Amino acid sequence: MDPVTTATRSLAGHDDLRETEAGYRYDQTPFTVVASVEEAAVVIRITVPSLTAVVVDQVGDAVASGWYDSFRRRVGDVDRALTVDETAVVTETEHTGETVTVTYRRSL
């Protein structure tokens, strides 16, 4: 069986994942997690609220100016936990207003 079919069947067989047009969605967290198989790669996309979206009061300048860089470094370290062999996991982050999207991509 080819790797794309194997990965897709694995996602489809998971009890906590719900199939959507975008992929397999995990609804057990307060943020969005969607896993999919795209062009011979497993892609996990996580969308979380930005600091300004969840903080009621103002935060200090140091936190306001540095939270995203700190967040990006923390999620960049997750790839080590996702690596099962020598295949690298590529991590991308995108900050757009009220949300931050983290994408992990691993070739099959």
Order of alpha helices (4+ residues) and beta strands (2+ residues): alpha-beta-beta-beta-beta-alpha-alpha-alpha-beta-beta
